């Protein structure tokens, strides 16, 4: 992603130890995303095959796909957040320079982090409700609360990824100012 001002990317601000930890977390999330996609593809293929060849679709196949889709989306959420790959419309992109551009980016990063934590909190509240009411899927009777708690946790991980970007951006201010004065 191009930044509205000439500043180092967050990767340039990390130490090797942080890179290993973050890299390991990225690999785990990428693995979860890959397994989810594989599950969705395999189950959909098998369901269609069984439906048209044997006239017997997989019982609860759509519920499993819905579960896997939720895991897929929310496991990718921290990856997209950390890489700043969200779809965005920036009306002010390139129009704010210097400190104003730096402050604009700081505000957008803070807002993004706050939104991630609000989503996590709302999902946790919904998880408590689903747990108390014992709600489950209709065919396989899969409980909905554990899924909600899992996607709430993944949303919180996204919030922490956004906080990491905020911290890197704040740490870059000194370099930004010293680069302007030279």
Beta strands, then each sheet from edge to edge (+ up, - down):
end
